[in-house]
């Protein structure tokens, strides 16, 4: 990624998304050989990694500076929690763990590029995978002056998702949940394809936030053999009404109220049966 820079030192400063692995270490050395000053950036997202060892390695290879930033709070509050609220699951299977981390890292990289007046951003994502798209679309979205230069298992998110869906069933209107499910499906595609910072995602995010205004409470789960089981739930804004569903208390419900509903819907069923009967007579 490249943008206009006022820096006159060498060929400019590059912010490299550095992992400490072979690929980004080779990129670091190559950038230095090409005449760039390299600032290696590492994001602490809670992964088990020896950051101090990676820092020493980057400096030994010639990095001008190494920045390690703890993004765990930002990842949870700004990205994971939105995914939980929106029930983001790609192709009804994947919980988008990596896809959520990328925009979080991108935002931090762009901020550091601004703070250091860096003219370039570099990463080690392969051109064959989705990570390159997620990185570069995110950078373009946050800094349009920029131009291109050339683990599915998420146990924590699984638990949060199960608890949140159960709470939604308790607090959210049925028809709103149906509309929200449609929006969630679209949002999952957007996140997977790197469009977290797109206008369509911003609009969908607004809708999801509005749908969650009454979703609050507590859910107790049991974790057993890789699965999460709901044990109990409670909410001060629950739509569940014991008097309404009780067979012992009539409340405001009148049995005769169902008559109109039954008559209207029975017309459709009766017509369906009529057509079937007539078709059978013609073919017999």
Buried (B, 14 or more C-beta within 10 A) or exposed (E): BBBEBEBEEEBBBBBBBBBBEEEBBEBBBEBBEEEBBBBBBBBEBEEEBEBEEBBEBBEEBBBBBBBBBEBBEBBBEBBBBBBBBBBBBBEEEBBBBBBBBBBBBBBBBBEBBEEBEBBBBBBBBEEEEBBBBBBBBBBBBBBEEBEEEEEEEBEEBBBBBBBBBBBBBBBBEEEEBEEBEEBBBBBBEBBBBBBBBBEEBEEBBEBBEEBBEBBEBEBEBEEEEEEBEBEEBEBEEBEEEEEEEEEEEEEEEEEEEEEEEEEEEEEEEEEEEEEEEEEEEEEE
